[in-house]
Amino acid sequence: MQITVRVKPGSRKGPLVESDAGSLTLFVRDRAVDGAANDAVVRLLADHFGIPQRDVTILRGHTSRIKRVEVDA
């Protein structure tokens, strides 16, 4: 399944997943430097859905806060 997520990198709240109005907001502690926030997004979504990290792929938005992600569940 494909989902759209909003990412808040460098957040003190994180790691946390909030669901509101059918969308997911991900709070990650990692900063958006050298792909660290993207790696944290993959880890967080894998934990949230209870699947291996290899089943989570960022399709679009590698440099954006809004990302299109595929989750093979």
mmCIF file of the C-alpha atoms, coordinates in Angstrom:
data_MODEL
# 
_entry.id   MODEL 
# 
loop_
_atom_site.group_PDB 
_atom_site.id 
_atom_site.type_symbol 
_atom_site.label_atom_id 
_atom_site.label_alt_id 
_atom_site.label_comp_id 
_atom_site.label_asym_id 
_atom_site.label_entity_id 
_atom_site.label_seq_id 
_atom_site.pdbx_PDB_ins_code 
_atom_site.Cartn_x 
_atom_site.Cartn_y 
_atom_site.Cartn_z 
_atom_site.occupancy 
_atom_site.B_iso_or_equiv 
_atom_site.pdbx_formal_charge 
_atom_site.auth_seq_id 
_atom_site.auth_comp_id 
_atom_site.auth_asym_id 
_atom_site.auth_atom_id 
_atom_site.pdbx_PDB_model_num 
ATOM 1  C CA . MET A 1 1  ? 0.000  0.000  0.000  1.00 0.00 ? 1  MET A CA 1 
ATOM 2  C CA . GLN A 1 2  ? 1.154  3.536  -0.684 1.00 0.00 ? 2  GLN A CA 1 
ATOM 3  C CA . ILE A 1 3  ? 0.770  6.269  1.919  1.00 0.00 ? 3  ILE A CA 1 
ATOM 4  C CA . THR A 1 4  ? 1.668  9.923  2.149  1.00 0.00 ? 4  THR A CA 1 
ATOM 5  C CA . VAL A 1 5  ? 3.447  11.026 5.310  1.00 0.00 ? 5  VAL A CA 1 
ATOM 6  C CA . ARG A 1 6  ? 4.545  14.375 6.693  1.00 0.00 ? 6  ARG A CA 1 
ATOM 7  C CA . VAL A 1 7  ? 7.941  14.262 8.396  1.00 0.00 ? 7  VAL A CA 1 
ATOM 8  C CA . LYS A 1 8  ? 9.142  16.558 11.172 1.00 0.00 ? 8  LYS A CA 1 
ATOM 9  C CA . PRO A 1 9  ? 12.929 16.003 11.359 1.00 0.00 ? 9  PRO A CA 1 
ATOM 10 C CA . GLY A 1 10 ? 14.921 17.103 14.390 1.00 0.00 ? 10 GLY A CA 1 
ATOM 11 C CA . SER A 1 11 ? 11.863 16.861 16.636 1.00 0.00 ? 11 SER A CA 1 
ATOM 12 C CA . ARG A 1 12 ? 12.171 16.499 20.401 1.00 0.00 ? 12 ARG A CA 1 
ATOM 13 C CA . LYS A 1 13 ? 8.851  14.621 20.390 1.00 0.00 ? 13 LYS A CA 1 
ATOM 14 C CA . GLY A 1 14 ? 10.184 11.758 18.358 1.00 0.00 ? 14 GLY A CA 1 
ATOM 15 C CA . PRO A 1 15 ? 10.257 9.041  17.508 1.00 0.00 ? 15 PRO A CA 1 
ATOM 16 C CA . LEU A 1 16 ? 6.477  9.239  17.273 1.00 0.00 ? 16 LEU A CA 1 
ATOM 17 C CA . VAL A 1 17 ? 3.725  8.558  14.730 1.00 0.00 ? 17 VAL A CA 1 
ATOM 18 C CA . GLU A 1 18 ? 0.567  10.669 14.900 1.00 0.00 ? 18 GLU A CA 1 
ATOM 19 C CA . SER A 1 19 ? -2.504 9.930  12.820 1.00 0.00 ? 19 SER A CA 1 
ATOM 20 C CA . ASP A 1 20 ? -4.920 12.733 12.007 1.00 0.00 ? 20 ASP A CA 1 
ATOM 21 C CA . ALA A 1 21 ? -7.639 12.929 9.356  1.00 0.00 ? 21 ALA A CA 1 
ATOM 22 C CA . GLY A 1 22 ? -6.332 9.937  7.423  1.00 0.00 ? 22 GLY A CA 1 
ATOM 23 C CA . SER A 1 23 ? -2.720 11.102 7.203  1.00 0.00 ? 23 SER A CA 1 
ATOM 24 C CA . LEU A 1 24 ? 0.376  10.253 9.212  1.00 0.00 ? 24 LEU A CA 1 
ATOM 25 C CA . THR A 1 25 ? 2.783  12.736 10.763 1.00 0.00 ? 25 THR A CA 1 
ATOM 26 C CA . LEU A 1 26 ? 6.162  11.305 11.758 1.00 0.00 ? 26 LEU A CA 1 
ATOM 27 C CA . PHE A 1 27 ? 8.302  13.003 14.379 1.00 0.00 ? 27 PHE A CA 1 
ATOM 28 C CA . VAL A 1 28 ? 11.927 11.853 14.138 1.00 0.00 ? 28 VAL A CA 1 
ATOM 29 C CA . ARG A 1 29 ? 14.892 13.019 16.194 1.00 0.00 ? 29 ARG A CA 1 
ATOM 30 C CA . ASP A 1 30 ? 17.391 12.685 13.336 1.00 0.00 ? 30 ASP A CA 1 
ATOM 31 C CA . ARG A 1 31 ? 18.212 15.822 11.363 1.00 0.00 ? 31 ARG A CA 1 
ATOM 32 C CA . ALA A 1 32 ? 17.771 16.005 7.603  1.00 0.00 ? 32 ALA A CA 1 
ATOM 33 C CA . VAL A 1 33 ? 21.499 15.582 6.932  1.00 0.00 ? 33 VAL A CA 1 
ATOM 34 C CA . ASP A 1 34 ? 22.995 12.888 4.681  1.00 0.00 ? 34 ASP A CA 1 
ATOM 35 C CA . GLY A 1 35 ? 19.726 10.929 4.580  1.00 0.00 ? 35 GLY A CA 1 
ATOM 36 C CA . ALA A 1 36 ? 19.587 10.361 8.361  1.00 0.00 ? 36 ALA A CA 1 
ATOM 37 C CA . ALA A 1 37 ? 15.962 11.519 8.613  1.00 0.00 ? 37 ALA A CA 1 
ATOM 38 C CA . ASN A 1 38 ? 14.922 9.242  5.724  1.00 0.00 ? 38 ASN A CA 1 
ATOM 39 C CA . ASP A 1 39 ? 16.555 6.272  7.442  1.00 0.00 ? 39 ASP A CA 1 
ATOM 40 C CA . ALA A 1 40 ? 14.709 7.178  10.650 1.00 0.00 ? 40 ALA A CA 1 
ATOM 41 C CA . VAL A 1 41 ? 11.422 7.361  8.710  1.00 0.00 ? 41 VAL A CA 1 
ATOM 42 C CA . VAL A 1 42 ? 11.935 3.834  7.368  1.00 0.00 ? 42 VAL A CA 1 
ATOM 43 C CA . ARG A 1 43 ? 12.775 2.501  10.860 1.00 0.00 ? 43 ARG A CA 1 
ATOM 44 C CA . LEU A 1 44 ? 9.807  4.267  12.461 1.00 0.00 ? 44 LEU A CA 1 
ATOM 45 C CA . LEU A 1 45 ? 7.277  3.074  9.881  1.00 0.00 ? 45 LEU A CA 1 
ATOM 46 C CA . ALA A 1 46 ? 8.597  -0.481 10.072 1.00 0.00 ? 46 ALA A CA 1 
ATOM 47 C CA . ASP A 1 47 ? 8.166  -0.418 13.870 1.00 0.00 ? 47 ASP A CA 1 
ATOM 48 C CA . HIS A 1 48 ? 4.730  1.185  13.591 1.00 0.00 ? 48 HIS A CA 1 
ATOM 49 C CA . PHE A 1 49 ? 3.403  -1.450 11.173 1.00 0.00 ? 49 PHE A CA 1 
ATOM 50 C CA . GLY A 1 50 ? 5.360  -4.339 12.714 1.00 0.00 ? 50 GLY A CA 1 
ATOM 51 C CA . ILE A 1 51 ? 7.179  -5.273 9.509  1.00 0.00 ? 51 ILE A CA 1 
ATOM 52 C CA . PRO A 1 52 ? 10.861 -5.538 8.498  1.00 0.00 ? 52 PRO A CA 1 
ATOM 53 C CA . GLN A 1 53 ? 12.584 -2.363 7.305  1.00 0.00 ? 53 GLN A CA 1 
ATOM 54 C CA . ARG A 1 54 ? 13.132 -3.926 3.862  1.00 0.00 ? 54 ARG A CA 1 
ATOM 55 C CA . ASP A 1 55 ? 9.344  -3.752 3.312  1.00 0.00 ? 55 ASP A CA 1 
ATOM 56 C CA . VAL A 1 56 ? 9.274  0.068  3.605  1.00 0.00 ? 56 VAL A CA 1 
ATOM 57 C CA . THR A 1 57 ? 10.376 2.109  0.572  1.00 0.00 ? 57 THR A CA 1 
ATOM 58 C CA . ILE A 1 58 ? 10.370 5.877  0.065  1.00 0.00 ? 58 ILE A CA 1 
ATOM 59 C CA . LEU A 1 59 ? 9.062  6.399  -3.466 1.00 0.00 ? 59 LEU A CA 1 
ATOM 60 C CA . ARG A 1 60 ? 8.996  10.205 -3.694 1.00 0.00 ? 60 ARG A CA 1 
ATOM 61 C CA . GLY A 1 61 ? 10.065 13.161 -1.624 1.00 0.00 ? 61 GLY A CA 1 
ATOM 62 C CA . HIS A 1 62 ? 13.555 12.130 -0.558 1.00 0.00 ? 62 HIS A CA 1 
ATOM 63 C CA . THR A 1 63 ? 14.429 15.796 0.003  1.00 0.00 ? 63 THR A CA 1 
ATOM 64 C CA . SER A 1 64 ? 10.967 16.941 1.064  1.00 0.00 ? 64 SER A CA 1 
ATOM 65 C CA . ARG A 1 65 ? 9.038  16.830 4.336  1.00 0.00 ? 65 ARG A CA 1 
ATOM 66 C CA . ILE A 1 66 ? 6.084  15.279 2.524  1.00 0.00 ? 66 ILE A CA 1 
ATOM 67 C CA . LYS A 1 67 ? 6.928  11.798 1.295  1.00 0.00 ? 67 LYS A CA 1 
ATOM 68 C CA . ARG A 1 68 ? 5.183  9.065  -0.668 1.00 0.00 ? 68 ARG A CA 1 
ATOM 69 C CA . VAL A 1 69 ? 6.010  5.729  0.928  1.00 0.00 ? 69 VAL A CA 1 
ATOM 70 C CA . GLU A 1 70 ? 5.236  2.153  -0.076 1.00 0.00 ? 70 GLU A CA 1 
ATOM 71 C CA . VAL A 1 71 ? 4.598  -0.315 2.735  1.00 0.00 ? 71 VAL A CA 1 
ATOM 72 C CA . ASP A 1 72 ? 4.476  -4.018 1.836  1.00 0.00 ? 72 ASP A CA 1 
ATOM 73 C CA . ALA A 1 73 ? 2.332  -5.457 4.607  1.00 0.00 ? 73 ALA A CA 1 
# 
